[in-house]
């Protein structure tokens, strides 16, 4: 199923944000639920739950936003608009990149962490000047079956020095 996606919800951010976590494109389930990483098999919220010892998985989208802000984390995607087959990062076409500079302005963001290679590839393609402050982390997507939850938590712990 080919779908056209124009990013349906705003960035989670605050003036105190120190890191930006970028996905690629909202999944079908995220669009349906009007928030990030809402596919029940995506491990993003489980990883953050383990890292911060609080249950992000049971929070509402408003509580998740507040928790991210409390930990100085901003959240968005590297693609603003595109055509995509289902929710496959490997099938993204006609990309309009996100205005990452706008998200960074008025914050204290010093590092960007990309949730998977697709996010990283689109970020550096359209914003090459941000490559030096960006790190790619293994995707929390269920398609990344080679990474267990424990292994994801270990890899994602690299964000902790930048959070509160």
C-alpha positions in Angstrom: 0.0 0.0 0.0 1.6 3.3 -1.1 0.6 6.2 1.1 1.5 9.9 1.1 2.6 11.2 4.5 2.8 14.8 5.5 4.0 14.8 9.1 0.9 14.8 11.1 2.0 15.9 14.6 4.4 18.5 15.9 7.9 18.0 17.3 8.2 17.4 21.0 10.7 20.0 22.1 11.5 22.6 24.7 14.0 25.4 25.3 16.0 23.1 27.6 16.2 20.1 25.2 19.8 18.9 25.0 19.3 16.0 22.5 17.1 15.4 19.5 16.0 11.9 18.7 14.9 11.5 15.0 13.0 8.8 13.4 12.4 8.6 9.7 8.7 8.7 8.9 5.6 8.1 11.2 4.3 4.5 10.8 0.7 3.8 9.9 0.0 3.1 13.6 1.7 6.3 14.7 -0.5 8.3 12.2 -3.6 6.5 13.4 -2.7 7.2 17.1 -1.4 10.7 16.4 2.0 10.2 18.1 5.4 8.7 17.7 6.3 5.0 17.9 2.8 3.8 18.4 3.2 0.4 16.7 2.8 -2.0 19.5 5.9 -4.0 18.4 8.2 -0.9 18.2 10.5 -1.0 21.2 11.2 2.7 21.4 9.1 3.3 24.5 10.3 0.1 26.2 13.9 1.2 25.6 13.3 4.6 27.2 11.4 2.9 30.1 14.4 0.8 30.9 16.9 3.7 30.5 15.0 6.1 32.8 13.3 3.6 35.1 9.8 4.8 34.4 7.0 3.2 32.5 6.7 5.2 29.2 4.7 2.4 27.7 1.6 3.0 29.9 1.7 6.8 29.5 -0.6 8.8 27.3 0.9 10.8 24.5 0.7 13.9 26.6 2.5 12.2 29.5 5.1 10.8 27.1 5.7 14.3 25.8 6.0 15.7 29.3 8.5 12.9 30.3 10.6 13.5 27.2 10.7 17.3 28.0 11.5 16.5 31.7 14.6 14.5 30.5 15.7 17.3 28.0 14.8 15.2 25.0 13.3 16.6 21.7 11.7 14.1 19.3 10.8 14.4 15.6 11.5 12.7 12.2 14.0 13.5 9.5 11.3 13.4 6.8 8.6 16.0 6.7 6.7 14.6 3.7 7.0 11.7 1.4 5.4 8.8 -0.4 6.0 5.4 1.4 5.0 1.9 0.9 3.2 0.8 4.0 5.7 1.7 6.9 8.9 0.4 5.2 11.9 2.7 5.6 13.3 1.0 2.5 10.4 2.2 0.4 10.4 6.0 0.9 10.1 8.2 -2.2 9.6 11.9 -3.1 11.2 13.1 0.2 10.7 16.6 1.5 13.1 16.9 4.5 12.1 18.2 7.9 13.3 21.6 8.9 15.7 20.4 11.5 17.3 23.9 12.0 13.9 25.2 13.0 13.6 22.5 15.7 17.2 23.2 16.9 16.6 27.0 17.2 15.8 28.1 20.7 17.0 24.9 22.3 20.2 23.7 23.9 20.5 20.6 21.6 24.1 19.5 21.3 23.6 16.0 19.9 21.2 14.3 17.5 20.5 10.6 17.7 18.9 8.9 14.8 16.7 5.9 15.4 18.0 3.7 12.6 19.9 4.2 9.4 17.1 5.6 7.3 16.6 8.5 9.6 20.4 9.2 9.6 20.7 8.9 5.8 17.9 11.4 5.2 19.3 13.8 7.9 22.8 13.9 6.5 21.6 14.0 2.9 19.6 17.2 3.4 21.5 18.6 6.4 25.2 17.5 5.9 26.4 20.2 8.3 24.7 18.3 11.2 26.6 15.1 10.6 29.3 15.9 13.1 26.9 16.1 16.0 24.8 13.1 14.9 25.0 9.5 15.9 23.0 6.6 14.4 21.5 4.2 16.9 20.0 0.8 16.1 16.4 1.0 15.0 13.8 0.1 17.6 11.5 -1.1 14.8 10.3 -4.7 14.9 11.9 -5.1 11.5 15.3 -4.9 13.3 15.0 -8.4 14.7 18.7 -8.8 15.1 18.6 -6.6 18.2 17.1 -7.9 21.4 15.6 -5.4 23.8 18.6 -5.8 26.1 21.0 -5.1 23.3 19.0 -2.0 22.2 19.0 -0.7 25.8 22.8 -1.1 25.9 23.3 0.7 22.6 20.8 3.4 23.4 22.4 4.1 26.8 24.7 6.4 24.9 22.0 9.1 25.2 22.1 9.2 29.0 25.0 11.6 29.5 23.0 14.3 27.7 19.7 13.8 29.6 18.5 14.5 33.1 
